[in-house]
Amino acid sequence: MSGCPDLAVLEAGVRSVEVDQHVDTCAACQFVLQLIDDRGEAAPDPCSQFEVLLAARAAGSLDPVASKLLARHLARCATCLLY
């Protein structure tokens, strides 16, 4: 597999062996999966989990999968959109 899988693949929950092998070695995909898992839990401040992605975007180091996840959040959150 070259590059990270699409966000929809990670969100689907059922992944191929190839995708699982990629995720096992990709810190960015592991982080995105953690954010996806955390979305299902009642977080005291749901925006706090996106602070790291906002910082990575500002530094120019946000990978495409995390960028899509952040874009979805920003589409619904006026507060984070300010950053």
GIMOQUI-V449167 format. One record per residue. RES is the residue in three letters. SS is DSSP state (a for helix, b for strand, c for the rest). PHI is phi as a letter, one per 20 degrees, with the letter a starting at -180 (none if undefined). NEAR is the number of other C-alpha atoms within 8 Angstrom. Layout:
res->RES ss->SS phi->PHI near->NEAR
res->RES ss->SS phi->PHI near->NEAR
This chain:
res->MET ss->c phi->none near->6
res->SER ss->c phi->d near->3
res->GLY ss->c phi->n near->4
res->CYS ss->c phi->f near->9
res->PRO ss->c phi->f near->8
res->ASP ss->c phi->f near->7
res->LEU ss->a phi->g near->10
res->ALA ss->a phi->f near->6
res->VAL ss->a phi->f near->10
res->LEU ss->a phi->f near->11
res->GLU ss->a phi->f near->8
res->ALA ss->a phi->f near->7
res->GLY ss->c phi->n near->6
res->VAL ss->c phi->d near->6
res->ARG ss->c phi->c near->9
res->SER ss->c phi->f near->6
res->VAL ss->a phi->g near->6
res->GLU ss->a phi->f near->7
res->VAL ss->a phi->f near->10
res->ASP ss->a phi->f near->9
res->GLN ss->a phi->f near->8
res->HIS ss->a phi->f near->10
res->VAL ss->a phi->f near->10
res->ASP ss->a phi->g near->8
res->THR ss->a phi->d near->6
res->CYS ss->c phi->d near->8
res->ALA ss->a phi->f near->8
res->ALA ss->a phi->f near->8
res->CYS ss->a phi->f near->11
res->GLN ss->a phi->f near->10
res->PHE ss->a phi->f near->8
res->VAL ss->a phi->f near->11
res->LEU ss->a phi->f near->10
res->GLN ss->a phi->f near->8
res->LEU ss->a phi->f near->9
res->ILE ss->a phi->f near->9
res->ASP ss->a phi->f near->8
res->ASP ss->a phi->f near->9
res->ARG ss->a phi->f near->9
res->GLY ss->c phi->f near->6
res->GLU ss->c phi->e near->6
res->ALA ss->c phi->f near->7
res->ALA ss->c phi->e near->7
res->PRO ss->c phi->f near->4
res->ASP ss->c phi->c near->6
res->PRO ss->a phi->f near->9
res->CYS ss->a phi->f near->7
res->SER ss->a phi->f near->6
res->GLN ss->a phi->f near->9
res->PHE ss->a phi->e near->9
res->GLU ss->a phi->f near->8
res->VAL ss->a phi->f near->7
res->LEU ss->a phi->f near->12
res->LEU ss->a phi->f near->10
res->ALA ss->a phi->f near->8
res->ALA ss->a phi->f near->10
res->ARG ss->a phi->f near->10
res->ALA ss->a phi->f near->7
res->ALA ss->a phi->e near->7
res->GLY ss->c phi->m near->6
res->SER ss->c phi->d near->7
res->LEU ss->c phi->e near->10
res->ASP ss->c phi->f near->7
res->PRO ss->a phi->g near->7
res->VAL ss->a phi->f near->12
res->ALA ss->a phi->f near->13
res->SER ss->a phi->f near->11
res->LYS ss->a phi->f near->9
res->LEU ss->a phi->f near->10
res->LEU ss->a phi->f near->11
res->ALA ss->a phi->g near->8
res->ARG ss->a phi->f near->8
res->HIS ss->a phi->f near->8
res->LEU ss->a phi->f near->10
res->ALA ss->a phi->f near->8
res->ARG ss->a phi->d near->6
res->CYS ss->c phi->c near->8
res->ALA ss->a phi->f near->8
res->THR ss->a phi->f near->6
res->CYS ss->a phi->f near->8
res->LEU ss->a phi->f near->8
res->LEU ss->c phi->f near->5
res->TYR ss->c phi->e near->5
